[in-house]
Amino acid sequence: MTIAVLGMGSWGTALAIRLGRRNHVLRVWTHDPAQREALGKDGENRKYLPGIPLPPLTLHATPEEASTGAEVVVLAVPSFAVREVARGIAAGRRLVVNVAKGLEPETRSRLLEVLEEELSAGAAAVSLLGPSHAEEVAEDHPTAVVATSRDGEAALRTQEVFADETLRVYTNDDAVGVELAAALKNVIALAAGIAGGLGYGDNTAGALITRGLAEMIRLGVSEGARAETFFGLAGVGDLVTTCLSRHSRNRKVGEALGRGATLEEVLAGMSMVAEGVPTTRAARDLARKAGVEMPIVERVHAVLFEGESPREGIRRLMTREPRAEDPTGLRGAP
């Protein structure tokens, strides 16, 4: 079939490589004209996935041009750009698969909500999420992800399009839970990175992952998600992967902050987006609006945006009032 890939960062490139190996016809757009030229000239994405050849594809100047005639559109742009790029997708009946893991910064909306507002009649929106570092997917490491949508048929179609011998695709009809889990785990990964940058080890990471999961569940349930979704691929699976992996952008940002860099210095040196940074603002705002306590998210927000030192953030987490453990986060005890 004909598939458009909008966005050729590391994840968009990895998916284009995978889809091309299955002999789909690929139409590609990326926002940077210089990158479009380089992709055509080099036959690989030297900026994000050097050394891995691109499959046959055609390069296009706009999202509308790339998506015209495509049966499936892969939306592989950062969360903040989803709305604008979605508006540029050619009208018509097609499957639109978002792969960004975040919330829209200005509205705090989930990305399926954004797509439902912006896509033309007849288009079906799905999010494809889970523990899936682009570098490993491009190299055919066995990977499992989850497709979620309010449209069950669209999720099943996504499963059919993307699943192969090394990419296993599950479906989950809890779109609220899957999207919130995928977004919130990036905030906890920032915290894990901060702890690592301070020199703390596995004990601290284990505590942050476990208590971070409880916070994710607490907020998710308040927003209408099912608690069990957070124990699946988009929750525990992606949380552990993102908190501990050497590939994790969010962990790397946290590590740099823990070593003393400012957020401005860290972001200035990055060519890719760390979704956890804007998601921290959105998560903190959602939690306060819902009356949900999220101590880790609060401290990450304070370190990122309020000038709190990383070491003070950890100290404040550790010296809160003692209480009984609430492993699921559902009794309200943070």
Secondary structure by P-SEA (a helix, b strand, c coil): cbbbbccccaaaaaaaaaaaaaccbbbbbbccaaaaaaaaaccccccccccccccbbbbbcccccccccccbbbbcccccaaaaaaaaccccbbbbbbccccccccccccaaaaaaacccccbbbbbbbccccaaaaaaccbbbbbbbcccaaaaaaaaaacccccbbbbbbcaaaaaaaaaaaaaaaaaaaaaaaaacccaaaaaaaaaaaaaaaaaaaaaaccccccccccccaaaaaaaacccccaaaaaaaaaaacccaaaaaaacccccaaaaaaaaaaaaaaaaccccaaaaaaaaaacccccaaaaaaaaaaccccccccccccccc
